[in-house]
């Protein structure tokens, strides 16, 4: 195992990064200061923390800032870990939370080996993940548009008498509706157009997923999953883009625990109590 002389905790935000350093020899983590969250400022920070070529290990929490900071530190030749926020140990009685204290805690726990690193995808893999998540977001927007349209029709007593909605017959029924107030007719048409636009966006992203799949390095894995019954393009690409290298899980039990598909448990002594699934981990894969 490589020995590091310094362990650096970074509490990264949109504009600033709070920095703390813990020496390998022990002692309290000391607050180094705050720097701008810009590539130039981060490069200068790395030079200041390692003026004589010291072996430094950095860490920061996974969050909205993504993996750009991780890639920059790794390209500079330093070790870096992106840690899971939900698995960071915390003291029950600690009610004070600041950027400084968070960075000091990260540096101290990183030195102690108490942090759990997440898997960081490559740039190509992250692009595929963004594509599948964008399709999911558009599908969610489509459902919301449908609910707004249904709510408008229900408020005005318009009920479809057919067997199922969102068929061609249902769309013809929608186009045949007439309201006494011209403004309400405009509102109806706007809701209809909104649903159709969202459907076009969903179909466009699904077509893009099918187009880029053959050129993806993990296309054989996706095609292998699609051989399973009930697993088609959307499900297979979502699973592979979110999980990456599935062989990093030692067993199906470990994979299911990672996805939060195992029952929760609250047991003590002779009492055994189990509840619903834990619903922790990656919600995108758990949904499909």
ABEGO torsion letter per residue (X at the ends): XBBBABBBBBBBBAABBBBBBBBAAEEBBBBAEBBBBBAAAAAAAAAAABAAGBBBBBBBBBBAAEAAAAAAAAAAGBBBBBBBAAABBBBAABABBBAAAAAAAAAAAAAAGABBBBBBBBAAAAAAAAAAAAAAAAAAAAAAAAAAAAAAAAAAGBBBABABBGBAAAAAAAAABBBABAAAAAAAAAAAAAAAAAAAAAAAAAAAAAAAAAABAAAAAAAAAAABBGBBAAAAAAAAAAAEBAAABABAAAAAAAAGABBBBBBBEABBBBBBBAGBEBAAAAAX
